Amino acid sequence: MEAMQEATSVVIIGAGVAGLTLATFLQSSGVACVVLERRHRAYIEVRQRAGVVEARGVRMFERWRLADKLLGGPVAQAIDYRVNGTSRIFKTVGDDGSEGRFCTQQMLVGNLLREHIDLGGGDVRFGVGDISIHNEEDCRPKVGYSDSTGPHEILCDYIVGCDGNRGVSRSSIPEGVLRKFSYEFGYAWLAALVEAPVTGQPIMGVSDHGFVAQLPRGPSRSRYYLQCALNEGPEDWPDERIWNEIRLRLCDDTIPNAAVHDKDFVPLRSVVYAPMQYRNLFLAGDAAHLVPPTGAKGMNLALYDVDVLAQALTGAVHHRDKTGLERYSDTVLPHIWRYQEFSVWMTETMHDAGDATRHGAFRQMIARARLDTLFQSSTAMQLHGEYQRGTF
Ligand code: RFL
């Protein structure tokens, strides 16, 4: 069967937070684009992940005049760093009033779908398969895919891979073009979505029994993260064990059991692929980098990438100015490395300061000294606050 052919300016692969934000920015700049997504809309609308849009992201959406339409949820005021049950509250609102928002990823994705498709008439094709990327030299780029009506081909000027860590975009780039930088932390998190709100501040809990965090995921739910071994999985964590460990690690016997809706297993790792472009294909979000969730930067990095890329694509399509696209990788990579550094710092400090059986008592005491510095040095506090808000 011959493929149905059409043309557009930009084909975006993946309708996650990166792909949908990019499509919405391009639409508001008058750049034609098509988004191809392998899942159905109902699935991506409920996919639970991140929970905080940092202050930098809030400002970015304000600059694009979309903040009121896309961001919901309360202001992220503070974090409770709790060491063996003793709380230290770290204020995350900047002295200049800059503030992040507790806006769950599925709330942002739901609002993007409404803004881009339902109100804006944007072209997002769900449930597509067999994506093929044609990005040869001296040829107009082309993306092939199939759906229930048969095979299709879209000629375009640029392709953007926003299809996450296991997508097809990055793997279409010939071997040897990208360099992979990666780091494995050697432990994992059990992520449990529970029917219990955060009361007070989100908690980053350090304990001799291992790390625990509680982060808000809407008005009545939160996500608990529990450090666990790499050779464990959700099947090793029945609900009773989850609640017993939460009480143990937070040193609080009064926490009651509640419904556990979902359990995920996340090995902690950091990855960066560079450069983030090859000919007319550009990578953004998890397709180009992964950070451990400790610093809550994954979604925020994806937002940063597509902000830079949307401006570069607009310059190239409307003004034939390719400077922004040529510099895309060099522009975003320094920021990605700073966030990697912060995420590694957070991850190692929180885990080393807790269970000493992995890295020993010396590393435990060093990590606890680092936490002390955070609360006793105004310079350390200011820098940490800027990292938390993404405003440095
Ligand atoms: P996504 O959100 O994974 O979206 C990729 C999209 O591409 C689609 N896709 C394809 N489409 C077409 N053809 C193919 N062959 C395709 N292959 C894949 C997928 O179906 C999907 O719709 O990547 P994106 O847009 O780059 O966004 C990145 C963020 O989702 C990610 O960084 C964050 O969720 C990471 N993350 C967190 N980030 C934060 O900023 N704060 C957090 O608190 C936070 N918590 C988390 C997290 C990630 C987690 N997981 C998934 C490990 C907690 C968890 C449990």
Residues whose N, C-alpha, C, O or C-beta is under 5 A from the ligand:
A	BS01	RFL	I13 G14 A15 G16 V17 A18 G19 L36 E37 R38 R39 R49 A50 G51 V52 I131 C162 D163 G164 R166 G167 V168 A191 V266 A284 G285 D286 A287 P293 A296 K297 G298 M299 N300 A302
